[in-house]
Amino acid sequence: MSSVRKSYPFQAGHLRKAIRSLMISSALLVIILLMPGCKGHPSHQADPGNTIPVEDMLGRKTKVPAKIESIVGIGPGALRLLVYMQVTDRVAGVE
């Protein structure tokens, strides 16, 4: 009896290449679909004339809007600090 090796269209090497190609294509598709959301809506961008320069404890400088309409507390104890500052009417969310 002779040993005949059958050739399947999806051998290990071909299957790995197909999966890798599918994963790369999927990742690129997700990136392309999410990129328009990174720009932001023009109404949510601060007006350069109505900003206040702020520097944090690490020396990083940024500008924040002069009038804050909503606040999101991030981190443990954030909501408590917002209550201490009496700005609970502006709280939009807490992480």
C-alpha positions in Angstrom: 0.0 0.0 0.0 1.5 3.3 -1.0 1.2 6.3 1.2 -0.6 9.0 -0.6 -0.5 12.4 1.0 -3.7 14.3 0.4 -3.4 18.0 -0.2 -6.0 20.2 1.4 -6.7 23.7 0.2 -6.4 25.1 3.8 -3.2 23.7 5.1 -1.6 25.1 8.3 0.6 27.7 6.5 -2.2 28.9 4.2 -4.7 29.1 7.1 -2.3 31.2 9.2 -1.7 33.6 6.3 -5.5 33.9 5.7 -6.2 34.6 9.4 -3.4 37.2 9.6 -4.6 38.9 6.4 -8.2 39.0 7.8 -7.0 40.4 11.1 -5.0 43.1 9.5 -7.8 44.0 7.1 -10.3 44.1 10.1 -8.0 46.4 12.1 -7.5 48.8 9.2 -11.2 48.9 8.6 -11.9 49.7 12.3 -9.2 52.5 12.2 -10.6 54.0 9.0 -14.2 54.0 10.4 -13.2 55.6 13.7 -11.0 58.3 12.3 -13.8 60.8 11.4 -14.9 60.7 15.1 -11.5 62.0 16.3 -11.9 65.4 14.7 -14.6 66.5 17.1 -17.6 68.7 16.4 -16.8 72.4 15.8 -19.3 73.4 18.5 -17.4 71.4 21.1 -14.1 73.2 20.5 -13.2 76.1 22.7 -13.3 79.6 21.3 -9.7 80.9 21.5 -10.9 84.2 22.8 -12.7 82.8 25.8 -10.1 80.6 27.4 -7.9 80.7 30.5 -4.3 79.3 30.5 -3.8 76.6 33.2 -0.6 74.9 34.3 -0.7 71.6 36.3 1.7 70.4 39.0 3.9 68.7 36.3 4.4 72.0 34.4 2.1 71.1 31.5 0.3 74.1 30.1 -3.1 74.1 28.4 -6.1 76.3 28.0 -9.6 75.7 29.3 -12.9 77.4 28.5 -13.6 80.5 30.7 -17.1 79.1 31.4 -17.3 75.5 32.3 -20.7 74.0 31.6 -20.2 70.3 32.6 -17.7 68.3 34.6 -16.8 64.6 34.6 -15.2 63.3 37.8 -12.4 60.7 37.1 -10.8 58.6 39.8 -11.5 57.6 43.4 -13.0 60.4 45.5 -13.7 62.7 42.5 -17.4 63.0 43.2 -16.6 63.9 46.8 -14.2 66.7 45.7 -16.9 68.0 43.3 -19.4 68.1 46.2 -16.8 70.0 48.3 -16.4 72.6 45.5 -20.2 72.9 45.3 -20.4 72.2 41.6 -22.8 69.2 41.7 -25.1 71.0 39.3 -22.5 70.7 36.6 -21.6 67.0 37.1 -22.2 65.2 33.8 -20.7 61.8 34.9 -18.4 60.0 37.2 -16.0 57.2 36.4 
